Structure formats: structure tokens, C-alpha cells
Amino acid sequence: MTDRAVVLQKLASLRDHVGRVRRRRPASVDALRSDQDLQDAIALSLLVAIQEAADIAFHVAADEGWGIPASYAEGFELLARNGVIDPGAAGEMAAAAGLRNRIAHGYASVDVDRLWAEIPSGIAALECFAAALARFIGPVQP
């Protein structure tokens, strides 16, 4: 049985960091290109939000007895296979995990134009994931 408290805490962090990215994203790629501190802030918030999603996927899969994923993509696939998220969302989250990996493992070489282009779809995927997981764990009890 999935530990709701763990998932709720991670969902809160995920949503907080998605909000930070949304608020910080400048009006143009040129503005992002010219501000390394902003690049750092956005990249870090994306990394944290995506990591929280991956942690949730691993946690739910293990707690529900669906197996221990070998990769972030497999974690999202297990959720899809078991009806928590739809297969399209699993693919979008696997792509977001790729963004997380580029930020985490090649930070100095992150392509700002690509980061800029991936922000809207990454935010949408994370919000869809968060909504599906909130439905899965059920309403918060008063």
C-alpha cells in the first residue's frame, strides 16, 4: 500500500518547483540566454520537480508490489501499465527524465535554446503527472 504522506510531500515539492519555473521563465529565449543566474534557477527547479516525479514513481511501484524500476522511464512505464497514468503521460515523463539527466550530468553544456523549448511541455507533463498521482492516492482527509 502506497504511503500517502510520502507522495503528498513529494507532490507538494513538485508543484512548488513547477510554479517557480513558470514564474521565472522570461518572455524570450534571448532573455534566458543573457542571464546565467536565471538559467541556473530554472534548471535547478526543473531538476528537482522531475526528480520528485521519478521518486514518486519508484515509491508507488515498490509499495504496490509492481517491481523495482531499473530506470526513470521504467518507473513511469510501470505506473502506466497499472493504470495510474496513461501511456502518453509515461512517454512525456520519460522525456522529462531525459531533460533531468542532461541538467544533472551535463549541466555546463545544457543547451539554453533546447531548455527554453522544453519548458512548456515539461511543465505540462509534470502537472498532468501530479494530477494523476493525486487522483491515485485519493482525496486528502481532513
N, C-alpha and C positions, 0 to 999 in steps of 0.2 A: 504494500500500500504506500503510495506516494506521500511523503511528508509535506503537507500543505504549507506549513510555516516556512520551510526552506524555499519552496517555489515562490511563495508570495514575496519573500525578502528579495529574491533574485529578480522577480518581475518588477518590483519597485525600483531597483537599481537600474535595470534595463531601460525602463521608461524614463527615469531621470536622465540618463545619458543620451537617449534619443532626443529628449527635449533640449538638452544642451547643444547637440549637433544642429537641430532645427533652428534654434535661436542664433547660433554663431555663424551659420552658413551665410556668407556675404552675397550680395546681389550679382556678382560676376566672378568668373574664374580668374580674371585679372586681379581682382581684389584679393582673392585667396592666394594667388601666385606671389603677390608682393608682401605677404605677411606670414613669415615663418612661425611666429608665435601662434597665430590663428590656425595654421596648418597642424601644428603640434596639438593644440587643444581639440580640434575636430578629430584628428586621427586617434588620440587617446580615448575620447568619448566613444568613438565607433568601436575601437578595440574592446573596451570594457563592456559595451552593450552586447556585442556579438559573443564575447566570452561568457557573459551571463546566460545567453540563449543556449550556447553549447553546454554549459554546466547543467542547465535545467534539463536538456535533452538526455544527458548522461544519467542524471539523477532519476528522472522518471523511468527511463528504460531499465535501470538497475532495480529500482524499488518495485516496479511492476513485474519483474521477472522476465523481461523481454530480451535480456542479454546485456553484455558489456560492449558498447560500440568500440570499434578499432580506430575510428576517425570521427571528426566532427560531422562529416557528411553522412556517415553511417548512423550516427545518433539521430539526425533529423529523419533519415530513412526509416528507422525503427518507429519513430513517432508516427510517420505517415502509414506505415504498414499496420499499425494498431489503431488507426482512426483518430489520432489526436490532432494531427494537422493533415492537410491534403497533400498529395504528391507534388503539386506545383509549388506549394509553400516549402516543402522539403528541398526542392531544387533551388529555390531562391535563397534559402538559408545556407545551403551548401556553397552557393556563390558568395554569400556574405562571409562565410568562414574563410573562403579564399582571400577576400579583402583583409580579414583579420590577420591571416598568415602573412600577407605582404607587408602589412603595417608592423607586425611583431618581429618578423625575421629579416626584413629588408628596409627598415624604417628610413634610413638615409636615402634610399633610392625610390621611395614612393613617388609615383608619377602624379603630380598635382592635378593635371588635366583629367586623368583617369579617376582619381579620388573625387574630384568635383562631379564628374559624370555619374559615378556610382552612388553618390549620397542619396538622391531621391529614391531609387529603387531599394537601396539598403534600408532606409528608414521605413519604407512601406512594408518590406519583408519583416522587419523587426516588429512593427506594430501589429501586423497580421499574426505573427507567431505569438506575441504576448496575448492577444485577444483569444486565440485558440487555447492557449495554456490556461488562461483564466477560466474559460468555459470547462476545460477538462477537470480542474480541481474543484470547481463549483463555487457558489456564492460565499462570500466572507460571512461568517457567523458573527452576530452582534455580541 
